[in-house]
Amino acid sequence: MKRPIWTAAVVAVAAMALGAVPAHAASPSAAVVAQAEGDPVDPPLFDETSGGGTVRVNVVTESRDDLAAAATAGDTVQEFNRVPVITLKVDRSGLAELAAQPGVVSVTEDIPVAPSLDTSVPLIGGDQAIKEGVTGEGSAIAVLDTGVATRHPFFAGRVVAESCFSPVDAAYGASSLCPDGSPEQHGTGAADSEGGPCATIDACEHGTHVAGIAAGNGAGIDGAPASGVAPGADLIAVQIFSKFDSEKWCGVGGTPCVRSFTSAQIAALEKVAEMRRSGTPVIAANLSFGGGAHTVACDNDARKPAIDSLLSAGVATVVAAGNNKYAEAVNSPACVSSAIAVGSSTVEDEVSEFSNHGALLDVFAPGDDIDSAVFGGAFEPKSGTSMATPHVAGAFAVLRQAHPDKDITELEALLKSTGRVIPEEGAGVPRVDIGKALGGTEPTPAPEPDAKPRSTSIVNATAVPIPDPGTVRSPITVTDIPGNAPKALQARVNLTHEWRGEVKIDLIAPDGKVYPLKTTDWTQNGGTINTTYTVDAGSSPAAGTWNLQVEDRSAGAVGTLQDWSLVIPTPFEKTGSVTIPDAGTLNSDIAVDGLTGNASGALQVEVDLTHEWLGDVKIDLLSPDGTWYPLKSTSATDTPLPDAYTVDASASPAAGTWRLRVQDSSQGATGILKGWALTFPSYENQVGLAIPDAAGLTSSITVGSITGSAPGKLRVYVDATHDWLGDMALELTAPNGTVHQLKQASATEAGGTLQRVYLVDASASPAAGTWKLLVHDVSEGSTGTLNGWALAF
């Protein structure tokens, strides 16, 4: 997986074969065109439908709740079970309707793309693994391609599941390649490329060749390569191509050809995720196809939600980078940040002449003249990044057998940290070396307990009955904020009572000082109190146990304290009014200390400023490392400032001097900076919950004060104890339903305490809403406790 690189993109041309020979004709509508900022619809789609025609599009929405509205824009072609995506046929008015819907993230054409061992396996140390008995046994590799010749002796009955997704669309000249002729087929024979229409099409050998590299076993077969990378692994064959009889997609004189719709790929990815969640031990999904040219992460790609879902389920999506000779670009979907992009290298460890590479590439693997299975029980060599990719998919199966305690991210890190760096790549992209990875080399030492992020909002979500009459206290403990509490400390209280007028509420500080929040008021009837109270607690220490005290002062009515939270903004502010020079610049500094690591991905910058004409004002934030973050530009309007600016400052250190620069760009009006503040938002749930044996629990944190998307580096801190930590798996569910896997269960972790910060790319999810931590105990015989958890934005 790659880190998104948010710079200008250079994008170009089209569908091609990822097996380097032969190259297929470029598709005329496959060129990638930059979208207008904020417009979810790919602009060429309007041109394509200008004559009254329709086009197949994949619509990605913010959540699955938005799919129903999107579906009204056209005719539904394909629906999916989990991801927020739908495939439609739409005309120009339908595109305009989608562009106007607030829940639509992207609308892109459902473009059909082409399918893009004796020397290579020893080169990457695979022979050493096989000698040691590490063959990938216990895992399955999903090959999403043109199907597999399932009866080929190289696979020896290890094709354990088959599916076919082959859309039929007369307008595109597309017919089914499923053996039974239907657009979708499952079960034995469904992906057998030597059965049905594929048997007479040479290009359909592609998937068989790819599968052989990943998991072929040549033992006892005359003329066969010794083996693929993981000869003990099982195979899942998924056919995702359709037969095309249109020169628009095949090129002049190139009919018939095989091409794969993006919608078929999404359906196949969902199928693999479903199998993984139902118990099939899938470790990797191999995608040896693609198109376009991308120099930055293409995280608006319709396939990303499905790739993210697989990653959350513990499956690596391994994708060919493409064969266009691009030195700074890769095809899609290799450009998706949560996929693993694979380039091709030679036996001399040089970049293959045809291979794409650049900043988005994750690893290299051999791709020149790789001998593997083809139709008729035969073998022959092929070249391309298509051939490099299954080396990496097979490597994941081998490493999973050797390191069952590591999750996908850790296995990827192990491959990268032990690989041989290709010298042509200035960024040092490694060529995988399974032999070295099996040597047990760790990418980093075993981590010490991570420090809990400093919390700005702490919730006690334990519901407590309020005695009739009587008093109840609910505690929250602050451990990591030095000095006194802020003068604007907030207590958010949520309770129900049959007669609210009887209720008195106080906040009791660690030093015993009582801060009244609500007095009795006999005019109030029954109902809910859901209120935020602000108190000046500057004379009390911040650290220690705070108690919310709720008193029922009269008999005859009962109630429940549902939950409450303490909001303690990180105390970094600058007060005092300063004049902003007319047509000049004002700098104001805040020193931040007591925070480690990088700053927040959703840093909140509050600016209290008045001006006779706000349109003259430009505001920027300077971080301690010298990075400028623009907050406000000049404008022709006198628009009020927002309550706070949200800045992704995760590339800058938190500690040090931050500077607010206010510039008056024009003469004739003046203003005053009354103050400004920095908040590094972190939400904590302190409620301890018992982790049931061989069952699960869910704990929630609700975020309401951050606008826009969550950061690409959301920090998730988990504090848990367990008699056997290996039994414990952790997942984070975002407000839009996206699931991020934090920790997999393993066979080797002993009991103890887990205090760990997990980094999650949550940029596809909104920040505001309810986040859920799911703790699964996967095996009987031991129990534990979730002591608490936190989200640091």
KEDRENZA-621318 format. One record per residue: residue in one letter; x, y, z of N, C-alpha, C in turn. Coordinates in steps of 0.05 Angstrom, whole numbers, plus 5000, padded with zeros to 4 digits. Atoms other than C-alpha are relative to their C-alpha. Example, Ala and Ser with C-alpha at 12.3 -4.5 7.8 and 13.67 -1.06 7.14 Angstrom:
! residues 2
A501849765000524649105156501850245000 S498449764999527349795143498550225014 
! end
This chain:
! residues 793
M501749765000500050005000501750255000 K498449775003502350694985498850245015 R501049764988501851365018499050194978 P500949825021497451844977501950234997 I498249785006501552384943498250224988 W501949805009497253004936501450234985 T498949805017500453374879498649994974 A501350005026498453544808500449734986 A499850265014496952924767500650034971 V499650035028499552744699498549744992 V501650245006494352274670499649984970 A500250045028493651964602498849734994 V500750245015491251414556499549765017 A502150195007488050774564500549725007 A499950284995486850044566502249864985 M497950145014492549574550500249725012 A499550274989494748854559502350015019 L497950004980498748754622502049784997 G498050195009502048134596501250144975 A498849795017507048534554499449954970 V500650065028505448174488497449844998 P499949775017501248324450498750245013 A501449764990499149044464497450034985 H502649965013491849184450499650294994 A500649735009489049794417498950175023 A501049834979487750384462497050064995 S502849945001480450514478499550304997 P500349725005478051184451498850155023 S501349854979474051354512501349955027 A498850084975478951104564502050215010 A498249794991483151744569499050125025 V500749884975483252044638500250304998 V500149715002481252774641499650125028 A500249884973482053224702497250115004 Q502649914993475553384737500150285011 A500149744987473354074758499749955030 E500050044971474354164832497150005011 G502650024988468253934870497949874983 D501950125018464853624809500549695001 P499550294998463852874821499949854973 V500350145026462352714748502450054982 D497749985019468152564701499150154975 P501149835021467353124649499649874972 P500550125027468152694585497449864998 L502650145002461752334604497850184989 F502049825011457652954587500350014969 D499650005029460952964518499049744987 E500850265011459652224508497049974997 T502950025000452252314522498650244987 S501149755011451452974485498049944977 G501850065022447952634426497549855008 G502450134991442552334469500449715008 G499550284993445951664483500349965030 T499650074972447251304549502849895003 V497450114993453551074584499849855026 R499750154975455250564638501850165019 V498449854980457750914701500049855026 N499850094973460150704769499750245018 V500649774982457351174823500949925028 V499150044972461051214890498650215017 T501449814982457051524947501450005027 E498849974974458951755016499449765018 S500750234984455151185048497849854984 R502050175014450350625027497250135002 D502549864998444651065051499450184977 D500349825023445851504990499449864974 L500250155025445250944939497250024988 A502750005010437650964934499550264984 A500449755014437751694913501550004974 A498450015024443351574863498749834979 A501350195019439450994831497850134984 T502149875015433951474810501050144975 A498949855023438651794759500249834975 G499850165023438651204712499049715005 D500850284997437550454702502349855014 T498050154985441050004752501049764984 V498750225014446049524719501149805019 Q498750184980449649244780499850135027 E500149924972448549294855502049835015 F498050144984453549094909499049985029 N501050074973452648814979500950175022 R498949864978457149225022501150284993 V498649755006460849784986497950214991 P501849795008457550464973500350074970 V499749975029457650374897497649874986 I502150115017452350254844500750064971 T499449975029453050154768497350064986 L502449915013447950524726500550044970 K499949905028446350674653498550275001 V501249734998445051424649500350154974 D499749815022443851964598501150265011 R498849744991446152684601498650125024 S501649894977440452894647500649845025 G499350164977442152314693502650085012 L497449914991449352554697499650265016 A500549744986446853254716498749955027 E501350064975442352954769502049895021 L497950104982448252564799501950225010 A498249784993452653184798498850185022 A501349824980447453554840499449865026 Q500650144975446553014893502350025020 P497949964980450453174957501549755009 G498850254990451852444974501849864979 V498550135022455352284907502950095002 V497249944998462952244912501350014973 S498850015027464952044841498249854981 V501550145021461751834775502049964977 T498050065021466451484726498949784982 E501050195019465351074664500849715008 D499450294995464950314673501649904976 I498350055024470750244623501049715000 P498950275002472549544598503150024995 V497150005004480049404604501049724993 A498950265009484548854576501449865023 P498350144981487948304616502950074996 S497349915007494448594619502349784996 L499749884974518245974732502649895014 D497650134989524245614742502150205008 T498049814993528646234743499050215019 S500949784984524146724778499649925029 V500550084973522246324840502649995017 P497549994985529446194862501150295003 L498949734998531146924847498950155024 I501249864977526347164901500149835025 G499750164976528246614950497849815005 G502250184996522046204939500849715003 D499150284997525945554931500949945028 Q499150034972528945665000497649955018 A502450034984521945735029498949724997 I501150265005519645094995501649785013 K498350204987525644705021499549995029 E500649994971523744925091497249925006 G502850094996516644675080498050235002 V501849774998513745375077499050054971 T501050005027509345315015497550164996 G502549855002503445765030497649835009 E502250174991499345185058498450135022 G501849884980493345415097498850264991 S501149755011492046025054498949954972 A501050015028488246144989500650274986 I499549765016489946634933497850024979 A502249955019484246944893501250124975 V499049905026486047044819497650124985 L502249865014481247564788501050054972 D498849985026482647474714498149874979 T501650125022480347094652499249715007 G500650274992478946464693502649845001 V497750184997483545874704499349734987 A500450275010484345214668500249815024 T500150134973482144854731501049714999 R499150285001483944154706502949974992 H497150005007491144344689501549865023 P498650154978495843874727501750185018 F498449824983499844474753498550085025 F501649914977494044614801499049765017 A500450244984492843894824497650015018 G502450004984485743994847499950215022 R499949804978487444604890498350254993 V501949795005482245054857497549945017 V502050084980477445064916497450154997 A502549855004472345584892500250144973 E500149875027470045884826497650194999 S502249815006465846484806500550134973 C499749855025464546864742498250245000 F501549755003462347584733500650114972 S499549945028461647714659497650164988 P502349855008456848294643499449984971 V501050005027452648274580498850284994 D501149745008451348944545500250034970 A500049995029449248974473501050264989 A499149745009450749714468503050024999 Y497150015000458049564483501149764984 G499150245014458248924441501149795018 A498950184979459448524505498149765004 S501550244993457147804515501549845021 S499050154977458347304571502249814992 L498050215002464646874578499649795022 C500550214981461646474635499349744985 P500450265014461445734615497049954994 D502850055005453845714622498650224984 G501149785016452846364582498650215015 S501449794984449846754640501950225008 P498249784991452547424665501449945027 E498850064974454147114733499649705006 Q500250294995455746394752501849945024 H498450074977458346074816500149695003 G499750284996460845384835501949864981 T498150155017464944834802499550054971 G500149955028466445004730499450294992 A500949735007464245734735502350174988 A497849845010471246004721502049834984 D498350185016474045424679500450124973 S499549865025477245794621500349814976 E499950205023477845154580497249894995 G502750085005470345074583498450254991 G501649785009465145514548501450184980 P499049835021466546114503503050065001 C497249934997473546244531501949804987 A498250215009476345584506501250054973 T499049955027477245854435501450274998 I498949735000480146534455502849995013 D497350024989487746564464500450175025 A499649814978487347164511499049885026 C501150124975483546724561502149835014 E497950144986490046364577501350165022 H498749814982492146984616499849925030 G500550064972488946784682501449745009 T498750254994491746074679503050045005 H497149944997498846344670500550145026 V499749854975497946824728499749825024 A500550184977495146284774502349815004 G497750184998500945824758502450135013 I497849864987506046344779499550035029 A500749974971502446464845500249745015 A500450244983501145744865500349744985 G499750255015503045234812501949815015 N498250214988506344574833500749804978 G499150175023510544214780501049735008 A498950254991512343614822498849774984 G500950245015512042984778498850064973 I501149935026509943364715502250054980 D497949975020514443284654499850274987 G500049755014516543944624499050245015 A501249784985513544364680502250155016 P498249864981517044914720499849855027 A500050134974518944664789497550065017 S502449924985513445064822499650304997 G500549724996510145724831501050095027 V498949894975511546164892498849855024 A501350124977506445824938498649744992 P501250245011505445114913498149855019 G501850134981501744914977497450155004 A502449834996496545474973497749904982 D502450055016489445384948499550234981 L500649795020486745784889497050055000 I502749925005480246164881500050134972 A500049905028478846274807497550174996 V502249825005474546874790500250124972 Q500049905028472947034717498550265000 I501249744999471547774708499950144972 F499949885027471947874632497549934984 S502150045020466847934577501249984972 K499250015028467447784503498950254985 F500849765015467348414459500249964970 D500050015029465548454386499950284988 S500149725009466249214380502850104995 E497449895006472149544345500750245018 K499549774981471250134393501749905023 W498550104977473949694448502249804993 C497950205008478049174410502150124981 G498249895021481249624357499249894973 V500750085028480549574282501249734994 G499150265007481048854261500749825024 G499350144976481848624333497849845013 T502250144988475148304344500249704994 P500949934973473447894383502350045019 C498049974980477248094445498749965028 V501150024973476448024521500750265015 R499649764984475548624566498449975026 S501350024974473448714639498850275008 F501349764989468349224664500950045029 T499449934972470149584729497949885018 S502150114983463349364756500349715005 A499450284995465248634746502249965020 Q497850014981471648754784499150055028 I501049934973467949074842498449765011 A501650224991463048494845501849765008 A498150214993468948004845501450055026 L498749934975472548374900498149965024 E501950054978466248364942499649705006 K500350294996465547614930502349895016 V497750094986472647504955499850085030 A500349904973471347935017497949835015 E502150174988464947535030501149735008 M498850264994468846885026501950015024 R498249974978474147145073498550025027 R501549974975469047355125498549755008 S501450254993465546685120501949785007 G498150194990471946325138502149894980 T498050095019475746185073502650165005 P497649864992483046355089501450154977 V498949855022484146835031502150205011 I497849824991490747215039500550234980 A499449795020491247594973498149974976 A501549995025487147794912501850114979 N498149935022491247834847498450134977 L501349855022489148364795502250074980 S497949955020493548324733498750144975 F501249855022490048854690499950305009 G500249724993489049614688500250184976 G499849805021489250254648500550275011 G499549724992490750994649502950045009 A497449934989496851354677499650195023 H500549844976496851624747502750045016 T497749934984502351984785499350065029 V500949964973498152104847497949785007 A501950214992493751634887497250064989 C502649965013487051534851497849905019 D501950104980482751464913497150074996 N502849975009476451684877499349774982 D500650245017476951024838497749845012 A502450154990470450634843500749745014 R499250254988474350014864501150035028 K498649974974477450324926498349915024 P501450104977471650184974500149705003 A499850304999471949444955502849915008 I497250064993479549434961500450055030 D499949954971478949765030498649795016 S501550214986473749255050501749745003 L498350234999478548695032502350035020 L497849954981484249015071499049985028 S501250024974479649075131499549715008 A500550294994478148335125502649845001 G497550144999485548165123501049894974 V499250095027486548085048501550224985 A498449815016491948435007498950004971 T500749985029489748684938502650084985 V497449975013495948604894499450064970 V500849915026495548984828502450064982 A497849955020499949024765500150304994 A499549725005503049714753499550084971 G500549945028502349664677502650004984 N497850055018506849594616500450234979 N499849785019507050294585502750145000 K497349884997514350454603500050265014 Y500149744985512051034647502049995023 A498049994978517651244693498950135025 E501149864977513151654739497049955003 A502950054998506151344733499549704999 V501050285000502250694743497150014990 N502850035009495650434716498150015025 S502050054979489150414756499049714996 P500249904973487350074801502549985017 A497650014984494650004821500550265015 C499649744988494350744838498350045026 V501649984976489250624894501949965024 S498049994979492950774959499949755018 S500150244983490450154996500649744984 A499150235016492649684939503149995001 I497150035002499649414930500849994971 A499349985029502549634863502749864995 V497750175005507549154832501150064972 G498649965025512649314778501749764993 S498550235009516748834737503050054999 S497149975000524248714745501249764984 T498650215016529348294705501649825019 V498350184984533847724729502550155010 E497749844991539348254734499250215021 D501149804981534948654783500250284989 E500449745012533749214735497050034994 V502849955007527049534718499649884972 S500650115026523949144660499450234981 E500249785020524049554596497150104997 F502849935005516349544592498650105025 S501549964975514649654666499650295007 N500549744987511350264695501350005028 H499049984973514350514759499650295009 G500449734989514951164800499250005029 A500449964972512751434867497749825012 L502350164990506351014872500749705001 L499350295000510050344863500749915028 D499450114973510449904925502349814999 V497950205002514849324903500549924971 F499450145025518248984844500049705004 A499750295000518048244826500749934971 P499350085027520647854766497649984981 G502250015020516447934703500949954972 D499050055027520947774643500249694995 D499850285010519947104607499549805023 I500750174977516446754665498549754989 D501250255010514746024649497749925019 S502250094984507845804672497949864983 A502050175013501545424654498450154979 V501849905020497445534591498049774993 F502050205007491745144558501349744991 G499150265010492244414541502049865017 G498050134982496444224601502950084994 A497349925009502344594570501150235017 F498749784987507245124594501550174979 E498449835018510345724560500650265015 P499349754987513746384579498450234991 K501249745007510347064581501350215017 S498749784986512747744603497950225006 G501749784993509348334637499750045029 T500649964971507448644703497849815009 S501950214993501848134700501449765012 M498550234990507147604712501550075026 A498749924975510648004767498049995024 T502049984978504248104808499549745015 P500550254984502747374825502449905016 H497750064982509847304853499450125028 V500549874974507647794907497649885013 A502350134988500847474917500849745013 G499150254989504246804927501850055025 A498349944977509347124974498450055026 F501749964976503747345021499149745012 A500850264990501346625026502349875015 V497750124987508346385043500650145027 L499449864975509446925095497949975021 R502250054980502646815127500549745014 Q499450264987504646085140502350035019 A497649974983511346305169499550195023 H500449804979508646895209497050035004 P502949994997501346745228499150225019 D500749784981501647295281499950274988 K499849745012502747855232497650064982 D502249925018497248245197501150084973 I499249945028497348455124502050234999 T498249785000500649115138502849925009 E497450094990506148775177501549824980 L498850175020507248255123501150174977 E499149825021507748805071502650145008 A497649874990512749175114502449815000 L497850205000516848535121501049954972 L499250025028516948445045501750234991 K498649765008519149155035502750045014 S497549954985524349185090502249804994 T498050215005527848545068500649974970 G499650025028527548644993502550134990 R497749885012533248824947499250254984 V500849745013532849554925500950014971 I499349975028532549664850501450274997 P498449765000538050174838499050234983 E501049795018534550554782497950185015 E502249854987529150774831501250175023 G499049824980531251394870498749965027 A501550034976525851244921500749735014 G499250254988528950554934497849795002 V502250205000523150094914501349725000 P498750264997524949384936498849794981 R500950245014524648744895499749795022 V500650184978521448214940502149785002 D498150224994526047694972498849835022 I501350164980522047155007502049875019 G498050134984528346805031500950175023 K499149824978530647415071497750065019 A502349954983523547545096499649775019 L500350234982523346835123502249985021 G497950004980529746965160499250135026 G501049894975525547305212500750295004 T499349724997528148005199497650165005 E502349834993523448495232500350274988 P499749735010521949155199500550215022 T499449834977522049485268500049825024 P500050164976523449225338497149985011 A502650034988517448975378499450265015 P500549734989513949615399499549995030 E500749954972513749865470497250105001 P502749884998506950075497500050284990 D500249735011504750685459498750195020 A501149804982503151325496497250074990 K502749925007495751505497500050294991 P500249725009494252145457498750175021 R501349814981492552745500497150054991 S502849995007484952755502498950285003 T501549754998480653365488497149965006 S502750074993474053005498500049725011 I500050274987473052425547497149945008 V502850074994466452055553499949775020 N500850234983463651615608497249924990 A502550085013458251235570498549795016 T501550194983455950795629497550125010 A502649914990448550895642499749945030 V500250044971447250995717497250105009 P502649924990440351005751500450235021 I500049784980438951645792498149925022 P501850084977436251455862497850205004 D502349834995429451725882499450005030 P498049795007431352145920502749905007 G497250084994438852105925501950124981 T497949885016445452255893501749784987 V498350195014449751895842502450164988 R497649885012456852045818501049834978 S498850145022460051855752502750134994 P497349895002467651925744501150014972 I498349995023472252135688502850085010 T497349954990479852115699501650134978 V498249865018484652595666502849955010 T497350084992491852355666502350154987 D497849915017495852725613500050294994 I500049725005494453465619501150145024 P498749874977499153865663498650275007 G501049744992497454495701497050005007 N502849974992490554765716498149954976 A502050045021484154625678499550264986 P500549755014481855125626497850165012 K502149834990477455715640497449964985 A502550065015472455455589499749704998 L500550294998471854735612497149944994 Q502850075007465654395583499349735011 A501150264991461453845613497449954984 R502450075015456453525565498549785014 V501650174983450853185603497649904984 N502350125013445652705575498549825021 L501550164981440352455624497050034994 T502949995002432952295626498849995028 H501250004974428252415685497050054997 E502949965001420752375699499250285009 W500649724992421153075730502750145003 R497449875002427253475709500550215021 G499849794980425754025759501249915026 E498950104975427953575816503049964999 V497350085004434853485787501950235004 K497849804996441053865811502549864990 I497650115012447653755773502450175007 D497549864994454753935796502349854988 L497450125009461753815770501950035023 I498150004977466753625824502849954989 A497350015010474053755808501849815017 P498250174984479953325830500850115027 D499349884974481453815886497550045018 G502449994983474253755913498350244995 K501649765005471854425887497549934984 V502550065013464554415866499350224981 Y500949805021462354765801497149944993 P502850055006454754825797499450024970 L500850015028451854645729497150064997 K502949965002444354615740498849995028 T501550004975439954805799497249884996 T502750105003433054535814498250224989 D501949825012427354865776497449854998 W502450174997420554605796498050044977 T501849965023417354875732500649804977 Q499250185022420954355689498649735004 N501350264999417053725673501949784992 G498450235007419453035652501250034972 G498849995027424052925592503049955001 T497150055003431352945571501550265004 I498049784998437053405592502449914983 N497750055017442153405536501350274994 T499049724999446254025550503050005004 T497249954995453354275547500350245019 Y499649794980455354685608502950094999 T497249895000461555145608500650125027 V499249894974465155305673502950104999 D497249914997471355695692501249845022 A498850184980475355145725503050055002 G497249945001482055505720501449995027 S498750024974483255465795500449715009 S499750284993483054705796502049864982 P498150145017488254215771498549844978 A501350155021486653885704500149705004 A499650294997489553205721498649905026 G501350124977485752745768497249904992 T502750105005478752465775497950225004 W502349825000472852915758497549835003 N502550154997465952705780497650184992 L502649875004459152895753498149915022 Q501850074978454452915812497250084993 V502849955006447052845798498349945024 E501650034975442152945856497050034993 D503049995002434652785856499150105028 R500549874975432053255910497249975010 S502750044991424953015916499049724992 A501050275006421352335919497850014980 G502450045017416452085868500649994970 A499350035029420252075801502849904998 V497450125003426251705775501250084973 G498749935025431351795720502649844997 T497550135006437851555688502050194988 L497849855013444451895674501049814978 Q499350175023445651615604503050014994 D497249975005452651885592500850305005 W499049724999456952505601502950014990 S497349975009463452775574501250265010 L498449764992468853265595501650094976 V498649895023471453715540502250195010 I497749854990478453975555501750084976 P498449925023481254355495502950015007 T497149974995488754305489500750295004 P499849724991491054935523502050174985 F498249855016494455285466498550234987 E501549765010491655985456501650255004 K498749734998493856705447497750205003 T502149814995489557245477501250295000 G499149725001489958005476499650124972 S500649875026487658475421502450144988 V497849885014492658695369498950114974 T501049885025491359175311501349884976 I498950105026492158905241500750254983 P499249765015496159425201498450024974 D501449955025492459735143502049954977 A498250095022495559415081502749905010 G497550114987500559065126499649715009 T500050284991502058405160500449995030 L499850054971501158165232500749715004 N499350274992504657545260499549965030 S500650064972502357215324500949715005 D498950264996505856605355498849865024 I500850174978503656025400502149785003 A498150214996508755555431498449755011 V501350254992506254835436502149815012 D498250194987509554355485498349785013 G501450224988507753705518498849804981 L501150185020505653375453502449874985 T497950145015509952845417498949934973 G500850095027509952625345499050224983 N501049815019506552965288497450135009 A502449864993500853455291497649854989 S502650125006493553305278499450014970 G501150005028490553105211497550164998 A502349835000484653525232500450225021 L499449784981487954095270497950224998 Q502149794999482754605292501450275007 V498849734996484955335285497750205003 E502149804995480255835317501250284999 V499049725004481256565297497850195007 D501949794992477657135333501050264989 L498949775015478457725286497750164990 T501949825012474458335266501450184980 H498849835020475658765205497850164986 E502049845013472059325169499349884972 W500650145025472558905105501549744999 L498750254997474058175115501149894973 G499050095026475058075040502950084996 D497249925003481758445047501949815014 V498350154981484357925097500849734989 K498950275007488857335081501249895026 I499050124975490456845138501549744993 D498550245004495856305138501149915027 L498850124976498655825191502749894993 L497350105004506155685195500649795022 S499450214980508055025229502950025010 P497349994990514354905270502249924980 D498050085020517854575210500150184976 G499949815022516555175165498049964978 T502150055020510554895126497850205004 W502249815000505355415108497449854994 Y502650115006498055205112498050244996 P501949775005493155705079497449955014 L502650024986486855835120497950164985 K502049835013483456415084501550174979 S498949825021484856785018498350254999 T501549765004482657474999497649954981 S502450035017475857554965498750274996 A501549765005471058064938497650045018 T502350004982465957914992500950035029 D499549964971465558075066498949775016 T501150244988464157355086501149965029 P499050054972464457205162501949765001 L498250224996469956745187498549765012 P501250244987468156025206500749995029 D499350044972468155795278502849905003 A497350114999474555415264500849914972 Y498950115025479055225205501149725007 T499050274997480654485197502449964981 V497550025015487854355174501249725003 D498550264999491253695156503050085004 A497249934994497853845191501649755009 S498750254991499853115200502849964990 A497350025009506253215161501950175016 S498349824984508853725212500149915029 P499950074971511253635284498050165016 A502049864984506253815338501450215018 A498749824981511254125387501750214985 G498449785012514554795372498350254998 T501449745003512455495353498450004974 W501949965022506355585309499450294996 R500449715006505256255275497550044984 L502349915016498756575251500850264986 R499349765016500057075195497450114989 V502349865010494557575181500950234983 Q499249795018495458015120497650164990 D502049815011491258625101501150074972 S498949985027491958635025499450274986 S500949755014488859315011499750225020 Q500349774983488760015040497150085003 G502649884997482660345069498349885021 A501650134979480259875124501949875019 T498350124979483059625190498549795016 G501350204983481759075239501649935024 I498750084975483658735304500049705002 L499850284993486158035320499649995030 K500650014972482857895387501349765014 G498850244989486057215396499749774981 W500350245016486956525366500949765016 A499550244985487655805389500449764982 L499550265014490055115367498849785017 T501050244986486354475385500849764984 F499250265012489153785370497949805009 P502350154989482553395375500649705004 S499750294993482652715410497749935018 Y502450094985476452345435500649735013 E499450244984476951825490497549895012 N502150144986472051305516501449845022 Q498750124977474151095587498449775012 V501650214988468750575599501349734996 G498950275002471749905615497849794995 L501950205008468149315583501349735000 A499050275000468948575594499849894971 I499950135026471048205530499049725004 P501050274995466647585528501649794986 D498450225012469846915514498649914974 A501050105026469046715440497650164991 A502149825009464547315427501250284995 G499049745006465048055414498650225014 L501349774988463448745439500550254982 T499749755015462649445410500050235019 S499949764984464650105441500150244981 S500449785019462850775410501250265010 I499249724995465651485406498550174979 T501449825019461352035375501550264997 V498549755007464852615341498050194987 G501949815011460753235328501150274992 S499149725003465253835323502150034978 I498149985022469753675263498649974974 T501350025026467353825193501849874980 G498450115022469653495129500749715005 S499150284998473252835121501949965023 A498150084980477152465173502850004987 P497349985011484752495165501049744988 G498750235011489052025125501749855019 K498550144978492851865189498550035026 L501550014975487451765241501449815019 R498750164980490651505305497949875018 V501950154983486750965342501549875022 Y498650114976489250825412498249805014 V501550214987486950175444501549905025 D498950104975488149965516498349765009 A501550254993486149245531501949805013 T498650234988488248655573498549754993 H501250255007487047935557501849775009 D498550244991489047245582501649894977 W498550095024491247095510499550204978 L500449795019492147705466499749904972 G500350115027492647265405497149944992 D502850055005485147125412498550254991 M501449755003483547855403500450134972 A499949865025481848185336498650275003 L501149734996480348935330499250114972 E500849865024476449315277498850275008 L501149744996474450045271497950054978 T502149945020467850225236499650305000 A500349715003467450935209497050084999 P502949915001460951355210498649924974 N501350075026459751175136500049694996 G500150295002460350425150502549864991 T497550135008467350315125501449875023 V498750164979470949785165503150004996 H497050005001478449855180501049795020 Q498950204982482049255208502450115014 L497849904984486749445265501949775007 K498450234991489148775291498749744994 Q501050275005488348055269500649825024 A499450214980488047465316502549854990 S497650155007494347045318500349775019 A499650244983496846395347502250035020 T497549994984503046655382500150215022 E499949784979501247265425499149885026 A500750094973501247105499498150205013 G501749814985496947435551501550245009 G498849764991498148125576498350254994 T501449755005496448855564500950104972 L499649875026495749175495499550295003 Q500449715001496849925492501450094974 R498949975026497650085419498550224985 V501149805018496550655370500049884972 Y500250105028494050415301499450244982 L500449795020494450875240498049904979 V502150085018488350865195499750224979 D500749815020487251205128497050024999 A502949964998480251465142499050234983 S500649775015480252005090497549974983 A502550055015474351685053497550025017 S502349994981469951755115499750285012 P500449744986466852375147501149985028 A499050004972469952585213497849995020 A502249984981463352735247498249754998 G501750244999458852165269501049815021 T499350204980459351535310502049804989 W497950195006465751125307499749775019 K500350234983465550415333502549835000 L497850194998471149975359498749735006 L501050284996469449235351502349835010 V498150184988473248755395498949714998 H500950285004472648015375501949815015 D498550224989474947435418499449764982 V500550205021475846895365500149715010 S499650284991477146285409499149975029 E500950054972474445975473502449955018 G498150074980478345915537501350225015 S498849784986480446615558498350254996 T501649765001477447295571501850245004 G498449764997479648015576498250245005 T501449754995477748745586500950214980 L499349765014477449335540500150235020 N499749804979480149865588499250284990 G500749745012478850445540501250034973 W498849955026480450725472499650294993 A500049715007481451395437500450034970 L499649915027481151725369501450265000 A498549755002486452255355500050094971 F500249895027484852675294502450184994 
! end
